Amino acid sequence: MAPNRFENPDDYIALLAKIVKKMVDRFVSPVDLDELSDNIIQANIFPFDSNSPISKSNLRVYVGNAIFELLTDSSRSYVLIGSNSVLGLITKDIGTLEKKINKPLSHSMISDILNDADHDLRILTIRLSQEDNNLDDEIKDSVLAKGLEDSDVRVRCASLILVPDRPGEAVEAAVIDLLSDSLLQEEVLSCIKFDRILAAYPIIGEMSLSADEDICRMGVHYLAHIDSYEAVPHMIKYLDQMGGSEIYEENYEIIKNNCLDTARGVERMPTHVKDALVEYCVSEDLVIQTLALRCLASRWVTADIPTIEAINCDKNPLAVELKLRALYKKKAPKSIDLAKKYLNSEHSGIRTAAMEVLGDIGGKAELKLLREIAVDTERHDTPTAMEAFHKIKERLEKKK
């Protein structure tokens, strides 16, 4: 039954805050604003009278405010899951719990507590172990991994908050398992830096391709902001496969730019990443093909010359230019011959790219060839040929 009415409006707000805290503490999984609001109304535990600033129509707003107060609790006893669900982590008095934990901490004692039925005690023990400078890193890693694998979602979530930027192998493996748990995917993505957790990227990539809009948005959000070379192939895969959706339109430019910036920031790109990108260098989608080649533009090595030469991009002027320049930079023997071949392409853009490349790498023979094109009044690309001609001429004169 709802309590009697109050004279002071603030007393209603304080009462609601107590009710929300008790309800959140009672739930063993995340509870959202709507569920809390509905439960409060159905249970008839709040007085919606004329003195109250809180009504059934605005209850959700006040419940949200009460949750915000819980989240600012300095003891880190509550956490936001997703955009509007709260999870109570430690629901008992921390001082009382600490009296049950003997110090200094030892691995055997921690192991015993992690098997205790009290989830509050398990959470606090894990938290204290990570703050204890006397424990070996290997022990801390083992304890935190067990917390991430705990059967109680509250313990898993509390452990997740404690994962360091550079976790050990056991914690890394546990994080990957959690990333596959749809309940905590957003929390994992928001808490963890994946620079070194390579196994996470295929999962994030698959999330971005999900038919579930919420899961897709989470994966796309991460692809749009991550700056690890491991994610570059997954960014291109998303752009290649998910065109036309609202999420795609909203994030296309962001992901494309992040893809290029990330690829350009890599000093040496691992072979497996490069191989994954090469697959898109022969894409029938010319935009995707160009993007892949741009990502690889300064990442080729001499051993890649056969791979570059084998890329068929004859219908894509931008890709042809990237291919020609890549071969030139690696001093590929066929660079000049390939550029000469493209001078006769039916695509004006490809002819232009070939002339520009010859202007950069050509010699006496190419000087003569470009001069012939430059004075051919029937061609529309004579200005480009003339510019390339002068580039070669100036370069040859400097060598005299």
Steps between C-alpha positions, in 0.01 A plus 500: 500500500623850419613708804312806627544829319782739585491876546846560347531413126867403551389220731324335206820512295701357791249220544514411131880490515484246786244290312710499182814401693322210672354377172829521312677316781239225478558434130779258405513627139479847342164675540391787277304817575174372358512179702572686823225754435242231419590298810464805724153575360381139510627445856320814623798596716518869413240769588395675180300769680439870439796610714747287305700650211517143367211359300458178306557692178836648606611214725753377242686833514531489878603134493772602253618770739510249786706262287741783416553555873577130543754513218687788663548289814873522577510136609439391138214279612279567197568501128308602189444220250418614150328838484233478771541187714664497841663211683562495874841348570571516874178519697633449857697737721862501382638553852322188624625300201862608552497352850454156340815537290825425683804706402757478360329331207631164385421300188353208696276727708380685190425168330289392798300827496441475125315176574286668768128529428497874585541691172567826689794340679637361173481840331673685783775236521569524128508879524741497797727244330549727199597789729746293708861580400629199694329246273681373189359611166442136407279452807310822430444386142372162614262654757360752253453230235297294748289806573431547128391136480280513813147362470352824640470783249563752779841346570583483130409864450687617811809311378467650154537849642837397648658367179826692432598644163752221453347185648674167545417195290243354741309829526523552124342161434223570751428839339458334160250257652309793653494680167297208367246552781229726353402622848836669562623574148450874526660509843800303373540735205483807721738371768773323306779631278552237232838613364661169601198267511518386139236230534239767573496650151326214315226509765460878473499465122220241514304722738509781243344263245225380736135518397425609858508881484625549857786253458582646158517851644740388772734338250481794260563749779819320593618470138444873462729588788755222539856574385656156467623359168332169587162665455568645152387191301183484711428868427526435126292182530224700669509772232496229232208297633264732687421778253153650496410479869436805716790407728726471194403844371559654842846348542639454147728804489612455861600137449662568162713782642587300809598208275741717300641683803560175685668333201723800440606505863647148485877483451498134401181321414494127594472257211162361610348849503653582162373173353149578622513843333635359172174305463317833472750633245318292238150595617245573228394798709743765375464710815596204720784406265641852515465514879692173542779618271519833684535315830787301353659789308806542720497154657629294207845342514717380213380142548145622425582598139344181347187558710472861385554405136225235523234747620249555219370855523486601134149647535593722793715808423573577866602141567721492191687805620546348845622176344745678270638715780536199730704316236710808436581550869612138525711544183312224320661429160162505324393844632578696185370232261173481694457877493560502124234231461245715680569795269263334254220431750147596399462673838634853502566480874721196452692671217551800725630281783742328262633833372545637852692190605720517190566861581641386833698195385552526123826546311604605149279246323195613696590864437465443128176306543338766715607774257320319219183485710534863607499628142217269386212743451244220474557393862330666797772421752783695336539743798575208733744353251675837466529536879647149530736577210640807678543302824722246324685769309581698817611185679730396213651848478585495870696177448727659236 
